[in-house]
Amino acid sequence: MSRDFDLVVFGATGFTGKLVAEYISRSAQKLRWAIAGRNQAKLEALGLGVPVLVADALDAAAVAGIARRTKVICTTAGPYAKYGSEIVAACAEHGTHYCDLTGELQWMRRMIDAHDERAKQTGARIVHTCGFDSIPSDLGTWAVQQEFIKAYGKPATSVTALFGESSGALSGGTVASGIQTAVEAGADRSIRQVLANPYALDPDPYADRPPSPDEGGIGWDSRLKMFTIPFVMAGINTRVVRRAHALSGFPWGKDFVYREVMSTPGSPRGLVMATAMTAGLAGLAFAMKRPRLRDALAKRAPQPGEGPTPEQREKGHWKTRFVAEAGNHRLLYVAADRHGDPGYASTAKMLGESALSLALDPLTAAGGCTTPSIAMGQFLLDRLRRAGLTFEVAG
């Protein structure tokens, strides 16, 4: 089917949406693309020199009209539980590929249940979590397994991701999504059950699988000589990695274990950091379950549309270590961005390259609600490396 555009960036006037649109404008050649959102004047004011499409994310007919005209919709309009459902539905119905930045687990589960089968029928690749949630985890685990197989002739039976040194501002959109999830969970016990299930995104969330509880306190990694603590995004990222493994037919074995933590240096200072950060996470979890405290946090946190300066984004960085093991075999792998804070600059690269991969690369993955590693795999890995991100075996 002939389409007017290869790609439409929806929500391009938001802070992150603008960064993604600007990234695509710098990176893409011979791309037929457009920007979309509610406000025509704001879209035109971006000065990107591409067509402007006006639509409200809640207007099913308007969104469907855009989906019919483009090969890919890339959306930054969140919280996605509020503003994403009509876009996913339209893409699944019209065979349009889709990518976003969501970390809203309960909403992803709803989208899988509602649209996975139709997307398989139309060939639409519905790819959530194409930013810091959860490309480092999903693509990093896939990549370390490819290297492990090359080195030892078999996959690792376990992979631990340790999110380490990082610097960057918290995204206002991420805060809004977290609050949206907390509100829904507080009002609905079934959502709390989804959030607590380590296999919540699997095709069968209740199949017999190895116990995989999320980390709950301070630990010690004897391999890297580092302290470990719970990672705030692990409740999302681990589920995405496990869905990818299930969708690919369990090539690493049904007993494969993936866990995710944050690391601090193995020194007295690192222990102090670990203790303070663990206490802070516990306090945050407590506050998010209580409406008055949650509202107070929301007022003080970055708001959607707010973000750091270009200089601050450039100075940001992040690094994740992956330890893959099987028997006596072990491999250390690193994913990192030395010139981009995780929530904004690096995320714009990840989502931008995901959108370009869906639009331009000769992908062979089937349609359906999938993950970055399943939908794009090596194509996306190569793109991110060219964009300046590191994915490599550690020396």
Legacy VTK file of the C-alpha trace (Angstrom):
# vtk DataFile Version 3.0
C-alpha trace
ASCII
DATASET POLYDATA
POINTS 395 float
0.000 0.000 0.000
1.328 3.427 -0.979
1.632 5.882 1.913
2.234 9.629 1.908
4.898 9.440 4.615
7.542 7.070 5.899
7.242 8.488 9.413
5.082 10.806 11.513
6.330 12.121 14.874
3.273 12.604 17.086
3.506 14.998 20.034
6.376 16.926 18.444
5.796 20.115 20.447
6.470 18.476 23.825
9.963 18.748 25.292
11.035 15.214 24.387
8.982 15.224 21.189
10.847 18.298 20.006
14.207 16.637 20.727
13.172 13.535 18.778
11.880 15.571 15.835
15.075 17.615 15.758
17.155 14.436 15.933
15.300 12.935 12.979
15.640 16.185 11.046
19.430 16.054 11.524
19.793 12.337 10.936
17.417 11.387 8.165
18.116 11.668 4.466
15.533 11.135 1.756
12.866 10.570 4.392
9.259 11.527 3.772
8.123 12.578 7.197
5.771 14.877 9.062
5.051 16.124 12.572
1.690 15.896 14.307
-0.095 17.213 17.371
-3.010 19.291 18.583
-1.684 22.791 17.968
-0.893 23.784 14.401
0.769 27.078 15.344
3.155 25.388 17.789
3.997 22.679 15.268
4.750 25.243 12.561
6.831 27.271 15.020
9.303 24.389 15.274
10.529 25.429 11.826
11.443 21.937 10.675
10.240 22.449 7.133
8.111 19.296 7.027
4.340 18.838 6.687
2.225 19.524 9.767
-0.688 17.251 10.650
-3.223 18.390 13.241
-4.934 15.768 15.385
-5.892 15.200 19.000
-4.530 11.905 20.359
-7.983 11.188 21.809
-9.748 11.649 18.448
-9.936 8.129 17.037
-10.987 9.219 13.554
-8.240 11.837 13.259
-5.576 9.445 14.509
-6.762 6.729 12.130
-6.501 9.230 9.295
-2.829 9.761 10.098
-2.173 6.026 10.531
-3.505 5.360 7.043
-1.111 7.908 5.553
2.182 6.822 7.104
4.361 3.741 7.421
5.353 4.555 11.039
3.983 6.631 13.906
6.500 7.586 16.595
4.760 9.150 19.581
6.046 10.982 22.646
2.570 12.055 23.805
2.195 10.709 27.336
1.158 9.580 29.822
0.345 6.866 27.343
-2.466 5.411 29.421
-4.213 8.743 28.757
-3.020 9.645 25.274
-1.693 6.495 23.618
-4.514 3.991 23.250
-6.190 5.401 20.140
-2.844 5.649 18.362
-1.960 2.017 19.079
-5.424 0.889 17.991
-5.183 2.809 14.729
-1.707 1.486 13.953
-2.698 -2.112 14.669
-5.792 -1.770 12.486
-4.078 -0.154 9.501
-0.776 -2.044 9.451
1.220 0.976 10.585
4.370 0.426 12.636
4.503 2.187 16.000
7.081 3.155 18.625
6.931 5.074 21.895
8.700 5.815 25.197
6.221 4.320 27.622
7.158 2.690 30.891
3.525 2.155 31.912
3.388 -1.583 32.468
-0.346 -1.860 33.056
-1.083 0.032 29.850
1.274 -2.123 27.796
-0.528 -5.205 29.105
-3.841 -3.697 28.001
-2.470 -2.918 24.554
-1.142 -6.463 24.158
-4.487 -7.957 25.136
-6.453 -5.588 22.910
-4.310 -5.322 19.788
-1.620 -8.005 19.520
-3.681 -10.363 17.370
-4.877 -7.636 15.008
-1.346 -6.279 14.641
-0.132 -9.753 13.712
-2.823 -9.902 11.024
-1.976 -6.497 9.523
1.797 -6.776 9.999
2.004 -3.718 12.271
5.010 -3.823 14.595
3.876 -2.229 17.867
7.100 -1.443 19.737
6.840 0.086 23.193
9.727 1.181 25.463
12.080 2.595 22.824
13.949 4.921 25.197
15.887 4.466 28.413
12.899 2.315 29.197
13.958 -0.223 27.936
16.453 -0.309 25.075
19.608 -0.665 27.206
18.043 -3.644 28.993
16.302 -5.331 26.075
18.838 -4.729 23.320
21.762 -5.077 25.735
20.616 -8.507 26.906
20.056 -9.662 23.330
23.483 -8.357 22.301
25.368 -9.931 25.201
23.726 -13.259 24.422
24.915 -13.058 20.797
28.459 -12.449 22.048
28.204 -15.231 24.635
27.109 -17.701 21.971
30.012 -16.655 19.755
32.462 -17.128 22.613
31.145 -20.360 24.157
28.819 -21.951 21.621
25.774 -21.710 23.863
23.672 -18.977 25.494
24.112 -17.719 29.026
21.687 -19.161 31.537
21.592 -15.894 33.491
22.208 -12.215 32.787
22.453 -9.501 35.414
22.287 -5.859 34.334
23.938 -3.384 36.701
22.976 0.229 36.025
25.956 2.211 37.239
27.481 5.632 36.722
24.975 8.125 35.364
24.180 11.818 35.299
21.084 13.520 34.017
17.814 15.182 34.889
14.594 13.315 35.572
12.113 13.654 32.738
8.844 15.438 33.471
7.106 12.944 31.191
8.577 10.058 33.168
7.275 11.613 36.394
3.817 12.039 34.876
3.772 8.432 33.692
4.882 7.177 37.104
2.152 9.157 38.818
-0.435 7.898 36.324
0.594 4.316 37.075
0.443 4.941 40.832
-3.044 6.451 40.548
-4.331 3.499 38.524
-2.713 0.982 40.855
-4.197 2.647 43.909
-7.674 2.395 42.454
-7.528 -1.107 40.969
-6.248 -4.251 42.677
-5.903 -6.083 39.360
-3.388 -3.460 38.211
-1.365 -3.972 41.369
-1.288 -7.669 40.533
-0.003 -6.914 37.034
2.738 -4.671 38.383
3.828 -7.345 40.860
4.023 -10.149 38.282
7.620 -10.582 37.021
6.212 -12.058 33.795
3.435 -9.485 33.364
4.204 -8.861 29.691
4.737 -12.477 28.631
2.256 -13.942 26.136
1.124 -16.125 29.043
1.813 -14.122 32.224
0.940 -17.059 34.457
2.942 -19.847 32.806
5.262 -21.926 34.978
8.541 -20.010 34.995
11.514 -19.570 37.372
10.900 -17.293 40.382
12.214 -13.831 39.517
11.518 -11.445 42.371
12.633 -7.854 42.037
15.585 -6.780 44.171
14.544 -5.507 47.584
17.638 -4.259 49.400
21.384 -3.692 49.408
23.490 -6.508 47.992
27.042 -7.230 46.911
28.241 -8.339 43.485
31.382 -10.361 44.121
32.209 -10.527 40.419
32.469 -6.762 39.958
33.188 -5.872 43.595
30.279 -3.429 43.712
27.297 -2.822 45.957
23.878 -3.363 44.407
20.537 -1.761 45.216
17.032 -1.878 43.718
16.742 -0.063 40.379
13.651 2.090 39.990
13.072 1.002 36.371
13.677 -2.706 36.912
9.969 -3.363 37.369
9.502 -2.362 33.742
12.734 -3.366 32.045
12.852 -6.920 33.400
9.344 -7.594 32.083
10.302 -6.312 28.634
13.380 -8.566 28.500
11.312 -11.568 29.550
8.643 -10.816 26.934
11.318 -10.633 24.246
12.696 -14.005 25.314
9.233 -15.564 25.296
8.333 -14.093 21.897
11.513 -15.495 20.384
10.647 -19.007 21.579
12.891 -19.216 24.673
16.186 -19.656 22.783
18.146 -19.218 26.047
16.106 -21.886 27.837
12.916 -21.700 29.866
15.006 -21.483 33.025
16.873 -18.373 31.822
17.052 -15.739 34.586
17.356 -12.000 34.046
17.770 -9.581 36.931
18.432 -5.871 37.091
19.951 -3.691 39.804
21.698 -0.385 40.293
25.363 -0.483 41.315
27.553 1.744 43.461
31.329 1.541 43.997
32.639 -1.167 46.322
34.051 1.335 48.787
32.910 2.960 52.043
31.621 5.880 49.993
29.778 3.435 47.729
28.112 1.829 50.743
26.954 5.236 51.970
25.557 5.949 48.489
23.810 2.572 48.402
22.250 3.103 51.824
21.024 6.615 51.024
19.642 5.660 47.619
17.853 2.580 48.950
16.248 4.666 51.683
15.247 7.271 49.104
13.609 4.659 46.881
11.718 3.233 49.855
10.497 6.718 50.739
9.437 7.358 47.157
7.512 4.086 47.001
5.775 4.970 50.275
4.825 8.438 49.027
3.538 7.235 45.646
0.957 5.042 47.381
-0.513 7.959 49.334
-2.511 10.554 47.363
-1.549 13.616 49.421
2.170 12.833 49.376
1.949 11.879 45.703
0.310 15.189 44.855
2.987 17.067 46.785
5.716 15.244 44.888
4.001 15.970 41.588
4.014 19.701 42.266
7.740 19.747 43.078
8.896 17.385 40.333
9.742 18.428 36.746
6.581 19.010 34.742
5.828 17.651 31.252
7.334 20.114 28.797
10.188 21.062 31.125
13.745 19.861 30.776
17.455 20.614 30.988
19.469 22.927 28.749
21.397 21.580 25.735
24.631 21.915 27.696
23.217 19.906 30.597
21.933 17.217 28.239
25.320 16.951 26.538
27.162 16.636 29.871
24.917 13.782 30.983
25.919 10.154 30.644
25.045 6.598 31.679
26.672 3.177 31.831
25.222 -0.307 32.259
27.223 -3.488 32.817
25.856 -6.887 31.831
27.240 -10.016 33.466
26.303 -13.140 31.485
27.025 -16.571 32.929
26.579 -20.270 32.200
28.428 -22.764 34.365
32.059 -21.678 34.596
31.736 -19.345 31.610
31.312 -15.613 32.156
31.244 -12.552 29.912
31.101 -8.861 30.766
29.360 -6.497 28.359
28.858 -2.737 28.528
26.156 -0.450 27.133
26.715 3.283 27.579
26.310 6.800 26.270
29.159 9.076 27.269
27.580 12.190 25.767
23.893 12.185 26.582
21.780 12.175 29.708
19.521 9.104 29.849
16.151 10.841 30.107
16.513 13.280 27.230
19.512 13.336 24.875
20.183 9.613 24.920
16.493 8.752 24.843
16.023 11.014 21.796
18.742 9.023 20.001
17.138 5.726 20.964
13.593 6.625 19.965
14.729 8.487 16.853
16.794 5.561 15.620
13.997 3.123 16.466
11.583 5.143 14.359
14.058 5.349 11.488
14.736 1.621 11.689
11.024 0.828 11.496
10.654 3.206 8.564
13.741 2.416 6.509
15.431 -0.865 7.425
14.609 -4.186 5.691
13.138 -5.726 8.836
11.791 -9.266 8.757
10.162 -9.552 12.192
6.469 -10.370 12.241
3.820 -7.900 13.323
2.360 -7.767 16.803
3.091 -6.126 20.145
6.805 -6.722 20.347
10.032 -5.264 21.788
12.958 -3.326 20.299
15.278 -6.360 20.183
12.667 -8.558 18.510
11.418 -5.972 16.018
14.755 -4.434 15.008
17.617 -6.395 16.567
20.921 -5.971 14.758
19.624 -3.110 12.602
18.900 -1.015 15.699
22.132 -2.065 17.398
24.131 -0.861 14.390
22.192 2.401 14.265
22.775 3.171 17.926
26.470 2.478 17.612
26.662 4.898 14.691
24.770 7.410 16.841
27.543 7.260 19.444
26.211 4.729 21.958
28.458 1.931 23.181
27.451 -1.721 23.029
30.556 -3.856 23.411
32.302 -6.694 25.213
34.363 -5.298 28.083
38.102 -5.948 27.985
LINES 1 396
395 0 1 2 3 4 5 6 7 8 9 10 11 12 13 14 15 16 17 18 19 20 21 22 23 24 25 26 27 28 29 30 31 32 33 34 35 36 37 38 39 40 41 42 43 44 45 46 47 48 49 50 51 52 53 54 55 56 57 58 59 60 61 62 63 64 65 66 67 68 69 70 71 72 73 74 75 76 77 78 79 80 81 82 83 84 85 86 87 88 89 90 91 92 93 94 95 96 97 98 99 100 101 102 103 104 105 106 107 108 109 110 111 112 113 114 115 116 117 118 119 120 121 122 123 124 125 126 127 128 129 130 131 132 133 134 135 136 137 138 139 140 141 142 143 144 145 146 147 148 149 150 151 152 153 154 155 156 157 158 159 160 161 162 163 164 165 166 167 168 169 170 171 172 173 174 175 176 177 178 179 180 181 182 183 184 185 186 187 188 189 190 191 192 193 194 195 196 197 198 199 200 201 202 203 204 205 206 207 208 209 210 211 212 213 214 215 216 217 218 219 220 221 222 223 224 225 226 227 228 229 230 231 232 233 234 235 236 237 238 239 240 241 242 243 244 245 246 247 248 249 250 251 252 253 254 255 256 257 258 259 260 261 262 263 264 265 266 267 268 269 270 271 272 273 274 275 276 277 278 279 280 281 282 283 284 285 286 287 288 289 290 291 292 293 294 295 296 297 298 299 300 301 302 303 304 305 306 307 308 309 310 311 312 313 314 315 316 317 318 319 320 321 322 323 324 325 326 327 328 329 330 331 332 333 334 335 336 337 338 339 340 341 342 343 344 345 346 347 348 349 350 351 352 353 354 355 356 357 358 359 360 361 362 363 364 365 366 367 368 369 370 371 372 373 374 375 376 377 378 379 380 381 382 383 384 385 386 387 388 389 390 391 392 393 394
